[in-house]
Amino acid sequence: MTQKARRLTRISFLGAMGTILMLSIQIPFPWAPFLKYDPGNIPALMATFLFGPLEGMICRN
């Protein structure tokens, strides 16, 4: 597998993980139930640090 294909696969995986986390986990704060913690941005942040800002924006849902 070429280096470009590996990079694209890793970015796609992080994007899919962000989508799964966004849809499955939402934790409300006890003192403000209208605010919810959404961990879907964590994979996009990881992609930003690993691959660069453009890839991080691509991973963002």
Phi, psi and omega per residue, in radians:
M1 nan 2.424 -3.100
T2 -1.376 2.911 -3.120
Q3 -1.137 -0.655 3.126
K4 -1.134 -0.704 -3.138
A5 -1.162 -0.683 3.098
R6 -1.116 -0.766 -3.141
R7 -1.092 -0.793 3.135
L8 -1.113 -0.682 3.116
T9 -1.125 -0.748 3.141
R10 -1.161 -0.716 3.114
I11 -1.140 -0.715 3.114
S12 -1.126 -0.695 3.116
F13 -1.105 -0.762 3.121
L14 -1.132 -0.652 3.077
G15 -1.126 -0.712 3.105
A16 -1.168 -0.695 3.111
M17 -1.121 -0.664 3.087
G18 -1.097 -0.701 3.118
T19 -1.147 -0.781 3.141
I20 -1.100 -0.777 3.124
L21 -1.131 -0.657 -3.126
M22 -1.150 -0.675 -3.082
L23 -1.453 -0.433 -3.008
S24 -1.749 -0.567 -3.034
I25 -2.067 2.092 3.000
Q26 -2.474 1.996 -3.073
I27 -1.892 2.024 3.107
P28 -1.352 2.598 3.055
F29 -1.407 2.375 -3.078
P30 -1.115 -0.626 -3.086
W31 -1.465 -0.256 3.093
A32 -2.515 1.523 -3.026
P33 -1.143 -0.285 3.107
F34 -1.360 -0.249 3.061
L35 -1.649 2.336 3.137
K36 -2.263 2.412 3.059
Y37 -1.420 2.222 -3.109
D38 -2.154 1.886 -3.086
P39 -1.417 0.254 -3.119
G40 -1.193 -0.286 -3.133
N41 -1.499 -0.230 -3.095
I42 -1.087 -0.802 3.088
P43 -1.106 -0.589 3.087
A44 -1.165 -0.659 3.078
L45 -1.142 -0.709 3.086
M46 -1.103 -0.724 3.114
A47 -1.122 -0.621 3.111
T48 -1.108 -0.790 -3.130
F49 -1.260 -0.591 -3.096
L50 -1.407 -0.715 -2.972
F51 -2.048 -0.370 3.140
G52 2.219 2.940 -3.046
P53 -1.188 -0.574 3.136
L54 -1.142 -0.767 3.128
E55 -1.169 -0.586 3.074
G56 -1.132 -0.672 3.084
M57 -1.216 -0.564 3.098
I58 -1.167 -0.678 -3.129
C59 -1.264 -0.389 -3.090
R60 -1.152 2.361 -3.095
N61 -1.510 nan nan
